[in-house]
Amino acid sequence: MQEVKSQNPELENRIRPIVEKLIKSSSLYQVKLKKQEMIKMLVNLFASFSEEEFRAIPENELIRRIDKLLVLEAVSGTLNDLTPEQIAIYDEAVEGR
């Protein structure tokens, strides 16, 4: 398994255990997400913060942010997995609002 090579090990050291715990606790994440890819994506995303800004994010806030990003990644493309019949049912339901 390929490991993430981070320019800033502090990012990975803080993000990795959160991602591992969240994926382990969610069957949706286990089915839809690849742990290493998510860690790499999140490390790259949070690298846009300065070291001070990243350190200033409280642990519970970082967990909340990572969880929201994992949800977004897990459900993105969900409609692509539907059959044409399921898409028709979905379209009818949305139009009926």
Secondary structure, 3 states (H helix, E strand, C coil): CCCCCCCCHHHHHHHHHHHHHHHHCCHHHHHHCCHHHHHHHHHHHHCCCCHHHHHHCCHHHHHHHHHHHHHHHHHCCHHHHCCHHHHHHHHHHHHCC
